[in-house]
């Protein structure tokens, strides 16, 4: 039993290291070669994990061989447009200027039902509203609607909009996020002034505290789910 546990732990972390080195894409965002590497590797580890007479290295070594292949292909696709085209393929235009390209559908083995389903997944239920649609190399559909069907942006009506900043988490579940404070060039004294402004004596009483560069968004433990907003103290 102990041998099985040790082998499982080693193979698990070997596979985990491989996946981390491959990047942080979701399954639906993987290129074909990345998906193949992930799929084969996950199957390889099951053999030495369940068969104790199989040497452990028979599972570990292939994982890192596949990782090396994946990294080499990734490097080639990054450095060479020709290699990227061969390894990953190229996007296909499925709808061009409002016209469905039947030849492209045949090349990628897409039926009209497949196309309509993918458009619905993009929130488009009327194909006549589509100006361009591309099938990307990872299998996702990118859609550009005709101008009259696109949502208005502030720029379309010449409306000035102040740029918003990304939120930084200052405190999460009673724990101070020191790395974020360092990035913001703030210290613990500054942070204490913020939660004391919300009538809180300790960070342990804070469920979450966010900062957008100007305002503090605060919620104490046991409070209602709604965040409280106030201007930060200097």
C-alpha positions in Angstrom: 0.0 0.0 0.0 2.8 2.4 0.9 4.4 1.7 -2.5 1.2 2.7 -4.3 0.9 5.9 -2.3 4.6 6.9 -3.0 4.2 6.1 -6.8 1.0 8.1 -7.0 2.4 11.1 -5.3 5.5 11.1 -7.5 3.5 10.7 -10.7 1.0 13.3 -9.6 3.6 16.0 -9.0 5.5 15.1 -12.2 2.3 15.7 -14.1 1.5 18.8 -12.2 5.0 20.2 -12.9 4.5 19.4 -16.6 1.2 21.2 -16.7 2.6 24.3 -14.9 5.5 24.5 -17.3 3.1 24.2 -20.3 1.3 27.3 -19.2 -2.1 28.3 -17.7 -4.4 27.9 -20.6 -7.8 26.2 -20.1 -8.6 23.0 -21.9 -10.7 24.9 -24.5 -7.8 27.3 -25.2 -5.1 24.6 -25.9 -3.5 24.3 -29.3 -3.8 20.8 -30.8 -0.3 19.8 -29.9 -0.7 21.0 -26.3 -4.0 19.1 -26.0 -2.2 15.9 -27.4 0.7 16.3 -24.9 -1.8 16.7 -22.0 -4.0 13.8 -23.0 -1.1 11.4 -23.6 0.7 12.3 -20.4 -2.5 11.9 -18.2 -2.9 8.4 -19.7 0.8 7.5 -19.2 0.8 8.0 -15.5 -2.1 5.5 -14.9 0.1 2.5 -16.0 2.9 2.7 -13.4 0.4 4.0 -10.9 -1.8 0.9 -11.0 0.7 -1.7 -12.0 3.4 -2.2 -9.4 5.5 -4.4 -11.6 5.9 -1.5 -14.1 9.0 0.6 -13.3 8.2 4.0 -12.0 10.5 5.6 -14.6 8.3 4.3 -17.4 5.8 6.8 -16.3 8.0 9.7 -15.2 10.4 9.8 -18.2 7.7 9.9 -20.9 6.1 12.8 -19.1 9.2 14.9 -19.4 9.9 13.7 -22.9 6.4 14.9 -23.9 7.0 18.2 -22.0 10.2 18.7 -24.0 8.4 18.1 -27.2 5.7 20.6 -26.2 8.1 23.3 -25.2 10.1 22.8 -28.5 7.0 23.1 -30.6 5.9 26.1 -28.6 9.3 27.8 -29.1 9.2 27.0 -32.9 5.6 28.4 -33.2 6.7 31.5 -31.4 9.8 32.2 -33.6 8.5 31.1 -37.0 5.3 32.0 -38.7 5.7 29.1 -41.1 6.2 26.7 -38.1 3.2 28.2 -36.3 1.1 27.6 -39.4 2.2 24.0 -39.7 2.0 23.2 -36.0 -1.1 25.2 -35.0 -2.9 25.7 -38.3 -4.4 29.1 -39.2 -7.7 30.8 -38.5 -10.5 30.1 -41.0 -13.0 32.7 -42.2 -16.4 31.0 -41.8 -18.5 34.2 -42.5 -17.1 37.0 -44.6 -19.0 40.3 -45.0 -22.2 38.7 -43.9 -21.8 35.7 -46.3 -21.3 32.1 -45.0 -18.3 30.6 -46.8 -19.4 27.1 -47.6 -16.0 26.0 -48.8 -14.5 26.9 -45.4 -17.2 24.9 -43.5 -16.3 21.8 -45.6 -12.5 22.2 -45.0 -13.0 22.4 -41.2 -15.8 19.7 -41.3 -18.3 22.1 -39.8 -22.0 21.8 -40.4 -24.4 24.7 -40.4 -25.8 23.4 -37.1 -22.2 23.5 -35.7 -21.8 27.1 -36.9 -25.1 28.3 -35.5 -24.4 26.6 -32.2 -21.1 28.3 -31.9 -22.7 31.7 -32.7 -25.3 31.1 -30.0 -22.4 30.4 -27.6 -21.2 33.9 -28.5 -24.6 35.4 -27.8 -25.5 35.7 -31.4 -28.9 34.2 -32.3 -29.4 35.8 -35.7 -26.7 34.9 -38.3 -27.8 37.8 -40.5 -26.2 40.2 -37.8 -22.7 38.7 -38.3 -20.2 40.5 -40.5 -17.2 38.3 -39.9 -16.8 35.0 -38.1 -13.4 33.2 -37.6 -12.7 29.7 -36.5 -9.5 30.2 -34.4 -6.8 27.6 -34.1 -7.9 26.5 -30.7 -11.5 25.7 -32.0 -13.1 28.9 -30.6 -15.3 31.1 -32.8 -14.6 34.9 -32.9 -17.5 37.1 -34.1 -17.6 40.6 -35.4 -21.2 41.9 -35.7 -22.4 44.4 -38.3 -22.0 48.0 -37.2 -25.7 48.5 -36.7 -25.9 45.6 -34.3 -23.0 46.4 -32.1 -23.5 48.0 -28.6 -22.7 51.7 -28.4 -19.5 52.6 -26.5 -18.9 56.0 -24.8 -16.5 56.8 -27.7 -19.3 56.4 -30.2 -21.2 59.2 -28.6 -18.1 61.3 -27.7 -18.7 60.7 -24.0 -15.6 61.3 -21.8 -15.0 58.4 -19.4 -12.5 58.2 -16.6 -10.1 55.3 -16.8 -10.8 52.7 -14.1 -8.0 51.0 -12.2 -7.8 47.3 -11.4 -8.8 46.3 -7.8 -6.1 45.3 -5.4 -7.0 43.0 -2.5 -5.7 44.5 0.8 -7.3 42.1 3.2 -8.9 38.7 2.5 -10.7 36.7 5.2 -8.8 38.5 8.0 -5.3 38.1 6.4 -3.3 41.1 5.1 -2.1 40.7 1.6 1.4 42.1 2.1 2.5 41.5 -1.5 -0.2 43.8 -2.8 0.6 46.4 -0.2 4.2 46.4 -1.4 3.1 46.8 -5.0 1.0 49.8 -4.0 3.9 51.3 -2.0 1.7 51.3 1.1 2.6 50.2 4.6 0.7 48.6 7.5 0.1 51.9 9.2 -1.7 53.2 6.1 -3.8 50.0 6.0 -4.7 50.4 9.7 -6.0 53.9 9.1 -8.3 52.5 6.3 -10.0 49.8 8.3 -10.2 52.0 11.4 -12.1 54.5 9.2 -14.7 51.7 8.8 -14.8 51.4 12.7 -12.9 48.1 12.7 -10.1 47.6 15.3 -8.3 44.6 13.7 -7.8 43.1 10.3 -9.2 39.8 11.8 -12.6 41.4 11.6 -12.4 42.2 7.9 -13.8 39.7 5.4 -12.5 41.6 2.3 -11.0 45.0 1.6 -10.3 46.2 -1.9 -8.6 49.3 -3.2 -8.8 50.8 -6.7 -6.3 53.6 -6.3 -8.9 56.0 -4.9 -11.6 54.3 -3.0 -11.7 51.5 -0.5 -14.4 48.8 -0.8 -14.9 47.1 2.5 -16.9 44.2 4.0 -16.6 43.0 7.6 -17.1 39.5 8.8 -20.8 38.9 9.5 -21.9 41.9 7.5 -24.4 41.8 4.7 -23.0 40.7 1.4 -23.1 44.3 0.1 -19.7 46.1 0.0 -19.3 49.4 1.7 -17.5 52.1 -0.2 -15.5 55.1 1.1 -12.6 57.4 0.0 -9.3 56.1 1.4 -7.6 58.1 4.2 -4.2 59.7 3.4 
